[in-house]
Amino acid sequence: MRKLIVTTLVLLLALSFTLYAQPMERRFAEAGSKGMLGGEYSGGGQNKGMFQKKDMDPEMQKMMKQMQELNQEAMELAKEYKEETSQRNKEKIKSKMEGILDKAFDLRLEIGEKGVEKLKDKVDELEESLQKRKSSKDEIIENHLKKLLGEEKHLEW
């Protein structure tokens, strides 16, 4: 059962990263001036509010900001590459882009790994909660029965 839950959560996480991997130009255009990490999301689109600042811990915010900066740098270099006429300069730009994309990919993997760890922690919490409820089944049923029958304790804290 645990493997099924973890697998499902990992698939959901993978789906969220697939959505994140959409063309960055469109995402930046949708994000408005503060971008995905600014705590606001002025643009529309299907990912509205997906990566808001309030939803992330400071470490994740930092990594997402780095990801945004790397993607922005790669987009600027791609524009330079398209405008460049010298083959020698194009090769230099392409080499720079490869290094940036390598860093961005590693960062994306790290973000994914941290996301999976958080999901595993959440699954552990849910399993613990279910076990507590299982062990308290009779008491929970008795309390709910009293409540439904109007026999609640009026002096409960």
Secondary structure, DSSP 8 states (H G I E B T S, - for coil): -HHHHHHHHHHHHHHHHHHHTS-HHHHHHHHTTT-TTSS-----STTTTTT-GGGS-HHHHHHHHHHHHHHHHHHHHHHHHHH---HHHHHHHHHHHHHHHHHHHHHHHHHHHHHHHHHHHHHHHHHHHHHHHHHTHHHHHHHHHHHHTT---TT--
